[in-house]
Amino acid sequence: MVKNFTQNDLVSYLYKEVNPLEYLALTESIENDWDVFQDYKVLRNAKKNLPLVTFSPKPSTIENILRFSKNYKA
């Protein structure tokens, strides 16, 4: 059985958000289908070029949480 994979499937594959059977099927498709491989390469390169973003709360948010936890009575 041949399954046509979408770009969404390939993105899920890149982020390891597929189950083991889907992972094997996608890997096989990437290895054996030139068009799927090309799409995979484009998406892989796009992922590599995304900036690494880190999030941190404002200091006032941390202060509010700490203040709340000190005053919390269980």
ABEGO torsion letter per residue (X at the ends): XBBBBBAAAAAAAAAGABBAAAAAAAAAAAAABAAAAAAAAAAAAAAAABBBBBBBBBAAAAAAAAAAAAABBX
